[in-house]
Amino acid sequence: MGTAIKICGITSLEEMKWLAEEAVEYAGIVLFFEESRRCCSPQRAEWIVSETKKICNPPKLVAVCVSPTKEQVAIIEEIGFDYLQIHGTLSDEVVHLANLPIIRAVGYLEERETVLEVSGKVIGTLYDSACPGSGVAYDWGTLTVPQESEKLFFLAGGLTPENVKHAIEVLHPDVVDVSSGVERAGSVGKDKEKILDFISEVRGVENGRKGKTNES
């Protein structure tokens, strides 16, 4: 199986349609974090989610939040998301009450939490830069990923069409996650050409592997 793709910080239905056309596996919408320029209101997120599910071959929808309360998690579940991505604090209460699969986001130098290993609700760990959403890459050689873990390995933090191929070759993540790296310069919103370039680079790695296998 090849490396899956997650485009995060989606703010419009048009962007969702681009992802569906290219069979991108995951799309992230930021909620309840006003500090982010990509943050959507629950009302807008609900509309985007509802309309996205009418599209042919939509991506899996990920609600991206920071230290959510149980009330916020309830709203996210009502909206109809497929996954819950949690940065910041992950409380035992939220883990207990959440009905959605959780993607736990951690800084690449942070200690792994026990909950990541013991909770069946946590299906994956997303390793991000020290400042999530900044678009700043870090030294992937400093990242230690448990080899025997059954959790999905999401790689984020400064990925771009120019460096994602190298990141995949170094770390072999299950999913690569990009936001800033495919945005329009100086404004909110994604750049379609950058998204297409990113997808091409990711899928080019897999095609290269298949070619080598066929030659051997």
C-alpha angles and dihedrals in degrees: 000000000000130000112284123224131230121188109198133196095041111174105172144046090235090062090049090054090054090054093047091051089056096041093241108180103218138025124190128210119192116227136180094008108106092177088074119082086213095058116129126202116244088249094054092043090052091053093047092047093048094049093043091058089060091059121095112258098359121191120252107269120235124193107214115204143154122236093334123203121229088253091056091048089052090054091049091052092048090053090060107247120164098215139022117220113196127196123178117016121011106195124205087236092059092046090051096046101038116105095186125083109261128226106200113213117205136170111258092246097044124111113256114250123236089234090066090064103036105038116085088200091067102079098170148011121229113205110207138174121272088264109042115215094019096109090229116140124218135204103283089196089072092058117100114195120189106250096205097047117123090205120104115256113226116188119204138153123097098349116161137168086263099056107024094090091057091046091054093048091050101043108015096217122191090227134018116210124203135175116143092035093067100038129115112261113264098357145071116268139059128281110231095208092051090050091051091048091050092050091047092053093048094048091042089064091056093046089051091053091051090050092053091048092052091049095052 
